[in-house]
Amino acid sequence: MVFKSQFFHLGNFFHSKEDIMANKIILTIAIPTFNRATFLNNTLQQINKEMAIYKISGVEIVVSDNASHDQTKQIVASAISS
């Protein structure tokens, strides 16, 4: 069995408590996905809307893609660039 996984990170990744506190990361949202590009796109859009409405900052989003065959990579790339 071959296991393939790709991780896309939409925020800054920190390794120590000091780094986290210095950069004020208060929440990490982890999203596992496999061939769910449409749902992923909707989810990322909704997270952005909520963050804008409630003026939330200090959030990092980690997308774990289990070798999807759909547009997952492009959706994440688009989210990173926006």
Buried (B, 14 or more C-beta within 10 A) or exposed (E): EEEEEBEBBBBEEBEEEEEBEEEEBEEBBEBEBEBBBEEBBEBBEEBBEEBEEEEEEEBBBBBBBEEBEBBBBEBBEEBBEE
